[in-house]
Amino acid sequence: MLRFLIIDDDEDDRELFCTAVDDVEPTIQCMTADDGEDALRGLRYGRFPKPDLIFIDLNMPRLNGVQTLIELKKDCHLNDIPVVIYSTSKLERDKRETARLGAAGFITKPTALSELQVAITDLLHDQFHIHRK
């Protein structure tokens, strides 16, 4: 079973993301964290099992997405987990910067559930070679 961790301070965005994941592949466990500090604490101290993929929003209080990505990549127990930025940003500089810092991908938050489902389906195919149903 695959495990995804979505780190986002917006509860509605977390719920929408997990709904889309469940719609695309019900066997994936979708875990959530309110912000980068919550996620890092949970990952380092066993509240979360190690995820197969982490999704991070860029704009969060306390520890933003870039800071969270940096901390994940510095941690020898977590740095092998692929990280995908999941943000409202469409800026090329955000995509370039996060890729330089080790992000495996970048998804601009879509406005419709169906668009998010397509993005997740494509990601499952590209990252895990899980083919579309």
ChimeraX attribute file (.defattr): number of C-alpha atoms within 10 A of each C-alpha:
attribute: neighborCount
match mode: 1-to-1
recipient: residues
	/A:1	7
	/A:2	13
	/A:3	16
	/A:4	20
	/A:5	24
	/A:6	27
	/A:7	30
	/A:8	27
	/A:9	20
	/A:10	14
	/A:11	13
	/A:12	10
	/A:13	16
	/A:14	21
	/A:15	14
	/A:16	14
	/A:17	23
	/A:18	21
	/A:19	17
	/A:20	21
	/A:21	22
	/A:22	15
	/A:23	16
	/A:24	20
	/A:25	18
	/A:26	13
	/A:27	12
	/A:28	16
	/A:29	17
	/A:30	21
	/A:31	17
	/A:32	22
	/A:33	21
	/A:34	16
	/A:35	24
	/A:36	27
	/A:37	18
	/A:38	15
	/A:39	25
	/A:40	21
	/A:41	13
	/A:42	15
	/A:43	18
	/A:44	14
	/A:45	10
	/A:46	10
	/A:47	12
	/A:48	17
	/A:49	14
	/A:50	18
	/A:51	18
	/A:52	18
	/A:53	18
	/A:54	25
	/A:55	25
	/A:56	28
	/A:57	28
	/A:58	25
	/A:59	18
	/A:60	19
	/A:61	13
	/A:62	12
	/A:63	18
	/A:64	19
	/A:65	24
	/A:66	21
	/A:67	15
	/A:68	22
	/A:69	24
	/A:70	15
	/A:71	16
	/A:72	23
	/A:73	18
	/A:74	11
	/A:75	12
	/A:76	8
	/A:77	12
	/A:78	16
	/A:79	15
	/A:80	13
	/A:81	16
	/A:82	18
	/A:83	25
	/A:84	22
	/A:85	27
	/A:86	24
	/A:87	19
	/A:88	14
	/A:89	17
	/A:90	12
	/A:91	9
	/A:92	9
	/A:93	10
	/A:94	16
	/A:95	18
	/A:96	12
	/A:97	12
	/A:98	22
	/A:99	16
	/A:100	10
	/A:101	14
	/A:102	17
	/A:103	23
	/A:104	17
	/A:105	16
	/A:106	21
	/A:107	20
	/A:108	16
	/A:109	19
	/A:110	15
	/A:111	9
	/A:112	9
	/A:113	15
	/A:114	13
	/A:115	13
	/A:116	21
	/A:117	20
	/A:118	15
	/A:119	19
	/A:120	19
	/A:121	20
	/A:122	16
	/A:123	16
	/A:124	17
	/A:125	13
	/A:126	11
	/A:127	13
	/A:128	11
	/A:129	10
	/A:130	13
	/A:131	10
	/A:132	11
	/A:133	6
